[in-house]
Amino acid sequence: MTPELIETPAALAALCDELKNSDCIAVDTEFARETSYFPHIGLVQIAADSRIACIDPLAFDATEQLSGLLFDDSIIKVFHACLQDLEVLELTLGGLPCPLFDTQVATALMNEDHQISYARLVEKELDIKLPKSETRTNWLRRPLSMAQIEYAADDVRYLLSLYRQQVDELAAIDRSTWMQEECERLCLKTFNDAEADLSQVWTRVKGKERMRDRELAVLQVVAAWRERQAMAKDRTRRKILPDDLVIQIATRQPKNTSELSRIGRLGKILTMSELDSLSEAIRSADDIPASEWPSLKRRQLSQTQSAALTAVLDRLRQKASELGISQGMLCNRKDAEKLTLGKRDLPVLQGWRLECIGNELLELASVDE
């Protein structure tokens, strides 16, 4: 099937009209974010049984027409490893394309391969080897070559075959409701929240391992300031302020704009208003009580809690083996530790996981200190 490049509203209208009665369509996106904070969409690929289309959102405003198709509740949108696609579509269209089905998630519910790639899944299930020739394409550059269009089309070409096969396989092992829950959880996500809590972005800064006490408090406010600047200017964090300068600021803790401007090359890469704003943020660390300073130290488990964690992990391994899926699909180690420490708002204590293993783990994790 030869893919069609759609570059006009009329062509997209014809496609949407043809697909509006479909029960499912395959969807993928191509985007770029190497030099920006937010992903910028470059192509939307859609496949039905008899048609593959690559829609160019840079050629015309496709927002309204794509929203009408992708937000249609009667059509299941089939993806593979959909998280990044959902992020860019939410940003572009203002919502998520639900209901959906993710073939990577379905695979994880049926075997131990938790994060199988699309190419590997196609080869494993359909015995087709996909080319990798255009993996470094800049999807915002025009014109697109036929080789690039074919490469993009391959990302949806086999999704419906995989989807129908997996629907039957999930039903055969009585895990269709598990899959439905997983897909509904994906549809509840928010990817581009302007009001998101930025208190933990400091954990992404390289070199933080050398920090301690008030240095970490300053690191926290500087990292949050950088994140807000990156979002406002749609630039990468490190283009706003490289990690090494963030570390220097947290270590030296300048008391005013003048001292701040003399750190490294800050006087050259930030404007005076930005220096003033950053200096004010640094001073705000003075208002953070020592009891609320961030810490790199992990909470130590007591001997009883350690024993409970071991029991939880052992049972998880056993159950995963019984089910033939990865342990991480049931509950990762971090959440197992949180469970032992008394946390209860965890995926393993919700939905199918609660019934399958969560109640058992609650009993194993309950300790009296």
Secondary structure, 3 states (H helix, E strand, C coil): CCCEEECCHHHHHHHHHHHCCCCEEEEEEEEECCCCCCCEEEEEEEEECCEEEEECCCCCCCHHHHHHHHCCCCCEEEECCCHHHHHHHHHHHCCCCCCEEEHHHHHHCCCCCCCCCHHHHHHHHHCCCCCCCCCCCCCCCCCCCHHHHHHHHHHHHCHHHHHHHHHHHHHHCCCHHHHHHHHHHHHCCCCCCCCCCCCCHHHHCCCHHHCCCHHHHHHHHHHHHHHHHHHHHCCCHHHHCCHHHHHHHHHHCCCCHHHHHCCCCHHHHCCHHHHHHHHHHHHHHHHCCHHHCCCCCCCCCCHHHHHHHHHHHHHHHHHHHHHCCCHHHHCCHHHHHHHHCCCCCCHHHCHHHHHHHHHHHHHHHCCCC
